[in-house]
Amino acid sequence: MDNKERQLFNFYYNKFAERRFDEKDVFGFLSFARKYTENNRVMKELGNFIVHRENTTGQVQAFFEDCKQIIDNLNQRGNRKIYHLFSFKEIRNDFNALLSEIGFEKLSPEVMNDFVLCIISLLQDVKLMFGNKEMGHLSFAASSKELFLMGNMKAYHNGRYIPVTFPVLSVKNMYETIKPQDHNDTPYLFDHAIVEIMNIDGRLVITFPTLS
């Protein structure tokens, strides 16, 4: 790492540690830091996913192919459950490991919550491609307790296609007061309405359509 690269790492790290960043800073950091993530599987996969978007490879592509297989077989007995692409703990640990390797201190859980929220926002509206065919897309969703990146695909059932949504990433909702829409706190799905994560005076704000 040369001195200019070290200066850039210092710039991003200070913004993260002071909670002065938004989704654009996370995009810039992941794009810049990709060459340093060979030993950090989660950060490498997320960085590639955000930069290449629908041209997914590696574990990300394998995850969505597995999700499609599960959804295609929803009517079968003993069908498997879809789990997250990466858990919050996996992202937190891998990101902090990357920082430690470069010589920085670990970041707090609150900063990591902000960081994962920005990743969720950056991956909105990504098309899920299988070969040359679009089989689904990603969208933002929000409940009173959690914020989600949701996968959207279709399953063929009784002669027709029905929509299926499933969580890909999630994080605690420490940002917006959201009224639960039912007793299960089912997330509000912003299917193709794009939200933005902004930073106002050191606090992340989610700009999404008015909830009813």
N, C-alpha and C positions, 0 to 999 in steps of 0.2 A: 504494500500500500504506500503510495507516494504522499507527499505532504498535502497536496490539493485534495486528494480523496479523504485524508484524515480530517481536513477542514470541513468537508461536506458531511462526514459522519458526525462531527461535533455539532454542526448546524442542526441536523435532524434530531440527534439525541437530546439536545437542549430543548427543542420544541416539544418533543414527547414528554420529557421529564417535567416541564413546566405546564403541560396541558394547553399549549398554544397552537395545536395543530388541527387540521381538518382532513377530509378525505383526499384532497389534492396533495397534501404533504405525504400521506401514506402511499399514494400512487407514486410520487416522486421517489420516496425512499425505497420502495420495493423494486422499482425499475433500476435504480442506481445500485442497490445492494445485491442484485441477483448473482453477480460473479463471485460473491463471498459466501454463498449459501450451499455449496457442494456438500458440506457436512451437516446441514440443517434441512432435513427432508421436508418438514412442514412448510417452512418459509420458502424453500425452493419451489414447491408445488404451488403455493398460493401466489408467489411472484409471477411464475409462468402463466398461471391461470388468468391473473389480472391483465397481464401484458398481451397475451395471445388470445384471450377470450374464447370464442367458440372453437378455435383450433387447439383443443385440449389434448394433452398427452399424459402418459404416466399414470399415477395413482388417481388423478382427477378423472381421466377418461374411463379408467376401470371402475371407479365408483358409480358413474352415471350409467355405464353399460350394465352394471349389476342392478341398479335401481330399475332400469327398463325391464330387465328379466323378471324381477320380483313383481312389477306392476303387470306385466303380460300374463303372469300366472296367479293373479289375485284370487281366482275362483278355485284354486287347488288347495286341498287340505294340507296343513302343515307348512303354509307359505312363510317365508322368512320376513323379518322386520327390517325396515330401512333405518339405519343409524346415521348420525352426522358424518359428513366428510371428515372433519376434524373437530374434536371437542375444544372448548375454551381452554382447558388445562393443557392440551397438546400444543395449541398455538402459543399460549403464554410461556410454557417451558422452552419451546424451540426458539422463540424470539429472544428470550432472556439468555439462552445458551449462545446465540449468535452475538449478542451484545457483549457477553463475558469474553468470548474468544477475541473480540476486537479491543477489549480493555475497558468496557463501560460497566457501570453498576446495573443491577436488575431494576426493572421498572415496577411500579406498584400495581396491584390488582385493578385500581381505578383507571390508571393509564391504559392498561391492557384491555379493559372493557371498552374504552374509547377507540383503541386501535382496531379491535375486532369489529366494532360497529362500522367503522370506516370501510373495512374490507367488505362487509355485507353490502354496504351502499354501492361500492365500486363494481360489484358483480351483478347488479340489477340488469335485467333485460338481456343477459347473455343467452344466445341460442344454444340449445343442446343438439349437437349434430352427430349423426351416425352415418358415416360415409358422406354422401351428398344430400341426405335427407334430414330435415329438421324434425326432431321428435319431441321437442319441448322447449322450455325457457325458464329462466330464473326471475324471481320477483321479490320485492320487499314485503314483509308482513310485520304487524305489531299487535301485541296484546298488552294487558296492564302490567305483566311481570317480565315479559321477554320481547326481544326484537329478533326477527328471523330473516334469513335468506331461504326462500322456498323454491323447491323444484316443482315444475308443472308439466305433467305428461298426461296421456289419455290411455284408458284401459278399455278393451272391447268386452262388453258384457251384455248378454241377452240381445244380440243383434244390433247394438249401438255402442258408440264410444262415450265414455263418461270421464269427466276431468278428475285427476288425482293430484293432490298436492302433498309434499313431504318436506320436512326440514332438512336443510343442507348445512347451515351454520346457525348458531344462536348466541345471544348475549343478554345479560340482565338489562332491563329497562330502567335506567337511572336518570332518564332524560325528560320524558313526557308523561303527563297524567292521562291515561287512556281508560275510558269507561268500558268494563267488560261487556261484550255483546251477548253473552249467555253464561250459564252457570259453569261451563267448561273453560271460560275465558278463551274461546276460539279466536285465533288471530284475525285481524282485519287484513285482507290481502289486497295489496296495491299492484294489481296484475301487470298493467303496462303504464301506470302512472309513476313517473320517476321522482323519487325523493332525493334531497340533497342534504349532506351533513355539513353544517357550517359551524364555525367557532366564533362565539360572541363573548368577549371579555373572559376568556379562559374556560368557557363552558360550551359543550357541543349542543347544538340545536338541530332538530330534525324538521325539515321543511316538507311536510306532506299535506295532501288535500284534507280539508276539514272532515273529521270523523262524525258520523251521525249515529 
